[in-house]
Amino acid sequence: MARMKFLCDAERCIECNGCVTACKNTNDVPWGVNRRRVVTVNDGVIGAEKSISVACMHCSDAPCMAVCPVDCFYRTEEGVVLHDKDLCIGCGYCFYACPFGAPQFPQAGAFGLRGKMDKCTFCAGGPEKDNSEAEFKKYGENRLAMGKLPACAEMCSTKALLGGDGDVISEIYRQRVLKRGRASDDALWGWSTAYGAPAKQGATK
């Protein structure tokens, strides 16, 4: 079974926000919620400026799952971390635990009223029946059930954002590094945080 992961190559991201738009349009994301956003670090610094597309990374050891008091999070067989909005109580613990700021809360309503948490689903829907009206209304389009990749990754014009089988996308990135002739720690922002540091070749257990 494939282990689904995201990878954003900061050497390729051009801050076009196409991934953000694709996510909002495909999943009919509520007003005030951004399941995906583009962050620029060292803005304006020549040679040091990098842009990265950030969302839920569907971590191997997801901190949101560990802190949720009602266990509304669950992991699919493909490694996608999803949540059940019917169980969510809007406490916000997941937001504070997530290193990527992925959990979002609707901005509409009274001040301080969180409502049900929303986050990236890797375009894998939720606990409702695949591609049902109820699933789309709560979680957006279930593209994985259709045999498609997440909309954000498919719409990325420079293919900076990759989403899919972790083995496949890591091999794609490896080939890019070989062609560049150099590796950059900044280019793989978030990978080791979400999935653990890669094992070094020749290391003994």
C-alpha positions as CSV (number, residue, x, y, z in Angstrom):
1,M,0.0,0.0,0.0
2,A,1.3,3.4,-1.0
3,R,2.2,5.9,1.8
4,M,0.8,9.3,0.7
5,K,3.1,12.3,1.4
6,F,3.5,15.9,0.3
7,L,6.8,17.4,-0.8
8,C,7.4,21.1,-1.7
9,D,10.6,21.8,-3.6
10,A,11.5,25.4,-2.6
11,E,13.9,25.6,-5.5
12,R,10.9,25.5,-7.9
13,C,8.1,27.4,-6.0
14,I,7.4,30.8,-7.7
15,E,4.7,31.9,-5.2
16,C,1.9,31.9,-7.8
17,N,-0.6,30.6,-5.2
18,G,-2.1,28.3,-7.9
19,C,-2.2,25.5,-5.3
20,V,-4.1,27.7,-2.9
21,T,-6.7,28.5,-5.5
22,A,-7.0,24.9,-6.7
23,C,-7.7,23.7,-3.2
24,K,-10.3,26.4,-2.5
25,N,-12.1,25.8,-5.8
26,T,-12.0,22.0,-5.7
27,N,-13.1,21.6,-2.1
28,D,-15.4,24.6,-1.7
29,V,-13.3,25.7,1.3
30,P,-15.3,27.8,3.8
31,W,-14.7,31.6,3.9
32,G,-11.8,32.5,6.3
33,V,-10.2,29.0,6.0
34,N,-7.0,28.3,4.1
35,R,-6.2,24.6,3.9
36,R,-3.1,25.5,2.0
37,R,-1.1,28.7,1.9
38,V,2.2,29.9,0.4
39,V,4.8,31.3,2.8
40,T,7.9,33.2,1.7
41,V,10.9,33.3,4.0
42,N,13.8,35.8,3.7
43,D,11.5,38.0,1.6
44,G,13.4,40.4,-0.5
45,V,16.8,39.0,0.4
46,I,18.7,38.3,-2.9
47,G,19.8,34.7,-3.1
48,A,18.1,33.7,0.1
49,E,14.4,34.2,-0.6
50,K,12.4,30.9,-0.7
51,S,8.7,30.2,-1.1
52,I,7.0,27.1,0.2
53,S,3.5,25.7,-0.1
54,V,2.3,24.8,3.4
55,A,-0.6,22.6,4.5
56,C,-1.2,19.5,6.6
57,M,1.7,17.1,5.9
58,H,-0.2,14.0,7.1
59,C,2.6,13.2,9.6
60,S,3.8,9.7,10.4
61,D,3.4,10.6,14.1
62,A,0.8,13.3,13.9
63,P,0.8,15.5,17.1
64,C,-2.8,16.6,16.3
65,M,-3.9,13.0,16.8
66,A,-2.1,12.8,20.1
67,V,-3.7,15.9,21.7
68,C,-7.3,15.6,20.5
69,P,-9.4,14.9,23.6
70,V,-12.2,13.3,21.6
71,D,-10.1,11.3,19.1
72,C,-11.7,12.8,16.1
73,F,-8.5,12.2,14.0
74,Y,-7.8,8.9,12.3
75,R,-5.3,7.6,9.7
76,T,-6.3,5.8,6.5
77,E,-4.4,2.8,5.1
78,E,-2.6,5.2,2.8
79,G,-1.3,7.2,5.7
80,V,-3.6,10.2,5.2
81,V,-4.6,11.9,8.5
82,L,-8.3,12.8,8.4
83,H,-10.8,14.0,11.0
84,D,-14.5,13.5,11.8
85,K,-16.2,16.8,12.0
86,D,-19.2,15.2,13.9
87,L,-16.8,14.4,16.8
88,C,-14.8,17.7,16.7
89,I,-15.6,20.0,19.7
90,G,-13.5,23.0,18.4
91,C,-11.2,23.1,21.4
92,G,-8.2,24.1,19.3
93,Y,-5.6,21.8,20.8
94,C,-4.7,20.4,17.4
95,F,-4.0,23.9,16.1
96,Y,-1.5,24.6,18.9
97,A,0.1,21.1,18.5
98,C,0.6,21.2,14.7
99,P,4.1,22.4,13.6
100,F,2.6,23.5,10.3
101,G,-0.5,25.4,11.5
102,A,-2.7,23.2,9.4
103,P,-5.9,23.0,11.5
104,Q,-8.1,26.0,10.6
105,F,-11.2,27.3,12.2
106,P,-14.0,29.3,10.5
107,Q,-13.9,33.0,11.0
108,A,-17.6,33.6,10.7
109,G,-19.7,33.9,13.9
110,A,-19.3,35.4,17.3
111,F,-15.8,36.4,18.6
112,G,-14.0,33.5,20.1
113,L,-16.4,30.9,18.7
114,R,-14.2,28.4,17.0
115,G,-16.7,26.0,15.4
116,K,-15.6,22.8,13.7
117,M,-12.0,22.4,12.7
118,D,-11.1,22.2,9.0
119,K,-7.9,21.1,7.4
120,C,-6.3,19.6,4.3
121,T,-7.6,16.1,3.6
122,F,-5.1,15.2,0.8
123,C,-8.3,15.3,-1.3
124,A,-9.3,12.1,0.4
125,G,-12.7,13.2,1.8
126,G,-13.9,12.0,5.2
127,P,-15.7,9.2,7.0
128,E,-18.8,9.5,4.9
129,K,-19.4,7.4,1.8
130,D,-16.9,8.1,-0.9
131,N,-18.0,11.0,-3.2
132,S,-21.3,11.4,-1.5
133,E,-23.0,14.8,-1.2
134,A,-22.5,14.7,2.6
135,E,-18.8,14.0,2.2
136,F,-18.3,16.8,-0.2
137,K,-20.3,19.3,1.9
138,K,-18.1,18.6,5.0
139,Y,-14.7,17.7,3.5
140,G,-14.6,18.5,-0.2
141,E,-13.9,16.4,-3.2
142,N,-12.5,12.8,-2.7
143,R,-10.1,12.7,-5.6
144,L,-8.1,9.8,-4.2
145,A,-11.2,7.6,-4.5
146,M,-11.4,8.6,-8.2
147,G,-7.8,7.6,-8.7
148,K,-6.5,11.2,-8.9
149,L,-3.9,13.1,-7.0
150,P,-4.6,16.2,-4.7
151,A,-5.8,19.2,-6.8
152,C,-3.0,21.4,-5.4
153,A,-0.2,19.1,-6.6
154,E,-1.9,18.6,-10.0
155,M,-2.3,22.3,-10.6
156,C,1.3,23.3,-9.6
157,S,2.7,24.9,-12.8
158,T,6.3,24.3,-11.9
159,K,5.7,21.0,-10.2
160,A,7.3,22.4,-7.0
161,L,4.5,20.8,-5.0
162,L,4.4,17.0,-5.3
163,G,1.8,14.8,-3.7
164,G,1.3,11.0,-3.8
165,D,3.2,7.8,-3.0
166,G,6.1,8.9,-0.8
167,D,8.6,6.5,-2.5
168,V,7.7,7.9,-5.9
169,I,7.9,11.6,-5.0
170,S,11.2,11.1,-3.1
171,E,12.7,9.5,-6.2
172,I,11.5,12.4,-8.3
173,Y,13.2,14.8,-5.9
174,R,16.4,12.7,-5.8
175,Q,16.6,12.9,-9.6
176,R,16.2,16.7,-9.4
177,V,19.0,16.9,-6.9
178,L,21.3,14.8,-9.1
179,K,20.6,17.1,-12.1
180,R,21.2,20.3,-10.0
181,G,24.4,18.8,-8.6
182,R,23.7,20.0,-5.1
183,A,21.3,19.4,-2.3
184,S,19.7,22.1,-0.2
185,D,18.3,21.6,3.3
186,D,16.0,24.6,2.7
187,A,14.5,23.0,-0.4
188,L,12.9,20.2,1.6
189,W,11.3,22.3,4.3
190,G,9.0,20.3,6.6
191,W,9.9,16.8,5.3
192,S,11.9,15.6,8.3
193,T,9.5,17.2,10.8
194,A,6.5,15.4,9.2
195,Y,8.1,12.0,8.3
196,G,11.3,11.8,10.4
197,A,14.9,12.2,9.3
198,P,15.9,10.0,6.4
199,A,18.2,7.1,7.2
200,K,21.8,7.7,6.2
201,Q,23.3,5.2,3.9
202,G,25.7,2.8,5.6
203,A,24.4,3.6,9.1
204,T,24.3,0.8,11.5
205,K,21.3,0.0,13.7
